[in-house]
Amino acid sequence: MNSLSRRPLRRVLLSTVATAGGVVLLLSLKPHTTAEAAGATTRSAAPAPAPSASATSPAAGSGGSSGASGGTAGTRTVQGDTVQTRYGPVQLKVTLKAGRITAVSALQVPEDSPRDQEITTFAVPQLTQEAIAAQSAKIDTVSGATYTSEGYIQSLQSALDKAGG
């Protein structure tokens, strides 16, 4: 009878240990970082200049020609290639000063439907912030805006390639 009375206690002890172990495992998992948190971490590690990044409406007559235009002492503006995505073209203009990305402007973005406009309004500022923080085209895509993100990254990379960076 003594062994029967220990079994419930043994079960309680085992379930308590198992629960505590599960809680410890859950707490040991690293939380997923958002783009904003990752950008803030990157910026604090290597401070970037205060950029004036903006996303603009498509420019009339920007049909994929590209090139660099001179600016003030060491400032260059380079247009990336026009990248055709499933929802429309994406083309960027990148401003570099002393080899660093200081601004990225969208010359063309998908805007044919209200949903395209919503996605563009949401995704392009995030992508711009990440590009300036990363100082490269090695940035994450924005969830829900995969095609626009991929077009953005390709156009950004082409501009950086043309600028020699």
N, C-alpha and C positions, 0 to 999 in steps of 0.2 A: 504494500500500500504506500510505502514511502516513495517508491519510484513513480507511482501514478501522481502523487502530489507534486513531484518535481517537474513533470512534463509541462504543465501550464506555465510554470515559472521559466522553464527553458525556452518555450515558445515566445514568451514575452521578451526575454532577454535577446533571443535571436532576431526578432522583428525590430527591436529597438536599435540593435547594432546595425542591421541592414538599412534601416531608415537613416541613421546617422551617417553611414557610409555613402548613401545616395545623396544626402544633402552636401556632404563634403565634395563629392564628385561634381555636383552641379555648381557649387561655388568656385570650384577650381577652373571651370571653363572660362575662356576669355570672351567677353562680349564682342559682338560685331561692331566695328567702328564705322561710323557714317562718313561720307565724303567731307562734311564740314569739320568733323573732329580730326580726321586725318590731315586735312588742309591746315588746321590750326596747329597741329603738332609740327608739321613741316615748316610752317612759317615761324614758329618759335625757335626751331633749331637753326634755321638759316633765314634771317629776316630779308624779305624781298622789299623792293621799293613800293611805295603806295601807288598802285596802278589805277589808271582810269579806264578799266575794261568796260566795254559796252557791246550790247547786241543791237544791231540796227536792222531795219527792213532791207530787203534786197535792193541793191543799187541798180539803176537802169543801165542797160547796156554792158553789164559785166558778164560777158559770155565765156569765161574760162580762160581769157588771156591773163597772163600773169607777168609779174616783174617786180623789181625793187625800185623804190623811188627814194631819192636822197632826202635828207632832212637836216636838222641842225646837228652840229658836232657829234658824230658817232651815233646818231639816231637814224634808223632805217625802217622803212615800211615795206613789207613784202606781201604780195597776194599769193595765197595758196591756190592749188588747182581746184576747179569745180568738180565735186564728187557727186555723181548721180546716185541717190539712194532710192529705196522703194517708194518713198513718199515725196521725193523732190530733191532738187540740188542743194548742196551745202558748199559754200565757199567762204573762206576767212581772209582777213587782212591782219597781219601780225606786225606789231611795232616792237623793235628791238633797240635797246640803248646799251652800248658797250657790250654787246653780245648777250644781254639778258632780255627776256620777254617782259615788256612793260605793259602791253595792252594787246588784246585780241578782239577784233570786231567781226561780226558776222555780216558778210556782204549778201549772201543768199542762204536762206533756210527754208525748209518746207512750211508753206503757209496757205495751202490750197483749201483746207477745211478748218472749221473751228477747233477740231481735235488736234490738227497739226499745229495750229497757233498756240494752243494750250501746252502741248508737249514742248514746243520750241521755247516758249516763255519760261517754262520750268527748267528745262535741261541746259540751254545755252549758258545762262549765268553760272551754273554749277560747273560746267565743263571749262569755262573761261577761268574761274577761280582756281580750279585744279591745275590747269595748264600753267598759269602764272606761278602758282606755288611749286609745281614740279619743275618748272623751267625746261619742259620737254613735252613731247607728245605721248609720253608713257603715262597715261592717265586711265582711270577706270571709266567704263561706260555708265551712263545713268540708267537705273532700272526704269523700265517703261518707255525708254527713248533709245533703244538699242541701235536702230538704223541711223537716227540723227547723230548719236554719239560716235558711231563708227565713221560716218561721213566727216564729222568734225575732226576726229583724230587724224584721218587721212589727209584732209586739207591742211591741217596744222603741220603735219609732218612734211608735206610738200613745200610749205612756206619756209619751214626751218631748213630744209635741204637747199632751197634756193638761196637762202641767206648765208649758207655755209655753216650752219650750226646744227 
